[in-house]
């Protein structure tokens, strides 16, 4: 069996905060009919995750901004603020 790509596993790439990647997966609402001609539907959802390389650090966020705030807190605790680009800090208003 082939290996799944990062986009299949974790979702689409949003941004990089320090050494961490933020990815989000969006599932669209689906409606259709089954063999009995009954209409069926599945709910849509949005999930965001934080990755360090291939490793999942934390997932289950319902918005990518919450994932960014979480990882910013972790970076501040470990005193690695200098690894985050100034453009990312300005764009997401992290300070």
N, C-alpha and C positions, 0 to 999 in steps of 0.2 A: 504494500500500500504506500502511496506517495505521501510525503510530508506536507502538511497544510502550511500555507503561507501565513505571514503575520496578519495580513488583511483579512483572511478567512477566519483565523482564530480570534483575533483581538479587535477587529474592526478597522475603520479608516483612521489614518494618522491625523491628529489635530495639531499638536505642537510639541516642543521639547523644552522642558524646564530643568536646567542643570544637565544631569546625565539621564534623566527619566523621560520616557515617551508617554504622551497622553493619547489614547485612542478611544474612539467611540463607535458603537455599532447601533445602527438604526434599523428596526424591523418595521416594515410597512404593514398597514391594515390589509388583510386579504379577505375577499368575499368570493364565494363560488357556489356551485351546486354539486351535490353528491349523486350517486346512482339513482336514488329515489326522487330526484328533482327537488330536494329540500335545500334551501339556501343555508350555507354554513359560512361562518366568519371567524377569523382569528384576530386577536388584539395586536396592535402595534406597540412597540416599546423602544426605549432609548436607554442604553447602558454605556457607561464610560469606565475605563480602567487605566491603571498606571503600570507601566512596564519598565524594567531595567534590563535592556537587551531582550532576551527571549523570556525572561522570568517575570511572571505576574507578581507585582508587589501588593496591590489591592484593587479590587474590582467592585462592581455593584453600585456605582454612583449613577444617579439618574440624570446628571448633567455634567458636561466636561469642565465647567467652571468650578464645581465642587471638588472634582478630582485635582484640579490645579491648586486650589486652596489647601487641600490635604497635603499634597506633596511639598508645597511651599512651607507649611508648618514643620514637616519632617526635615527639610533642608535647613531651616532656621535652628532647629534643635541640634543638628550636627555641625553647625558653623561652616556650612559650605555655600553661603550666599554668593561668594565671589564666582562660583561656577555658572550662575544664572545670567543670561544676557540682559543688558539694560533695556533692550527693546521689548523683551517678554515682560519684564517688571512694569514697564510703562503701559504696555498694551492691556494687561490684566489687572493693573492697579494693585500690585501686591504689597507695596510699602504702606 
